Amino acid sequence: MTIDLRERILIEAAMRFVASGYHAVSMREIAEGVGASKASIYYHFTDKESLLLAIMEHSLVQLQRIVTQATHHSGTIDEQLTIIVAGLLDLDGVQRAAMRLAMVELQHLRDTDRASFGVRYEQQFIGPIRAIITAGIQAGTVRQLDVMLTTWAFLGMLYPFSMSSHRNRDARAQSQALVDLFLGGIRA
């Protein structure tokens, strides 16, 4: 399967931005990394900031795909959360790099782009997770908790796993263990 130039630029830029930081990487270096001219980079992206935004948008599409799969699953909260965890653990290194990039470099976007991306991130990723937890509370399978705090605790638990650059070999088993830990706690 051949990856088109735009996709290669996104991958190269994400990896370089994560490795060196947004400001330390030039468009020339990205062009050299994909074997293209700077003009071809600018054909696809108006500037470095629009390239960063495109990387973040691509990452959000992957996250939305994962939570949509979970929210469309008619099973228990345990099963839905396990689908999310397994999906996150199963992301490849480039997708994980893009997630790390979004967390670290968001401040480099224009205010309007950052605000717009934040709204979409809330609607397409955080909101569905919050809805799963809310449904668990309403069904009586999760105790009455602050839903936003619980959502952030769930995602915070996953942070170290999502920051690894290697795909998890046994994502399903580890996902179930993490969800059991999250829902059951560590108390004996």
Secondary structure as UniProt FT lines:
FT   HELIX           5..20
FT   HELIX           22..24
FT   HELIX           27..34
FT   HELIX           38..44
FT   HELIX           48..71
FT   HELIX           77..89
FT   HELIX           93..105
FT   HELIX           106..108
FT   HELIX           111..121
FT   HELIX           122..126
FT   HELIX           127..139
FT   HELIX           147..163
FT   TURN            169..170
FT   HELIX           171..184
//
